[in-house]
Amino acid sequence: MTKREIRTLAMGSYTKNILDSKKVRQISKLLKLVDLRLYVKELKRIEAKKVVKVIVPNKKFIASSLLNKIKLSFKGKRIIIEEDPSLILGIKIVDNDLIYDLNLKNTLENLNKYMVEQYDK
């Protein structure tokens, strides 16, 4: 099977923009192992385009107004909220291959790096 055919099968695995597990099972039974690997890889690529991960220090403190703004910014995408305690006063948004990193930890690290570079000159 060609990559184009596998891509078409992967796109056809969705019903109303949601991955249909029945279709996936039917298709996966008919594919050879090599084609199945490509099919799963293509499904993961498609899913990554449909999901936005919002990473916060604590889920309890995310404001509904902020979540609404994120939903408006990324219309048609599913929002997944994850916790990362290493973030300090901030948020990290991952949209497929774009990463928006807005947190105090990152700012302090960048400031420190800048100061070290200036000192070394």
PyMOL commands that set and color helices and strands:
alter all, ss='L'
color gray80, all
select helices_A, chain A and resi 3-11+21-30+33-50+59-61+64-73+104-120
alter helices_A, ss='H'
color red, helices_A
select strands_A, chain A and resi 14-15+18-19+51-56+78-83+91-95+98-102
alter strands_A, ss='S'
color yellow, strands_A
deselect
rebuild
show_as cartoon
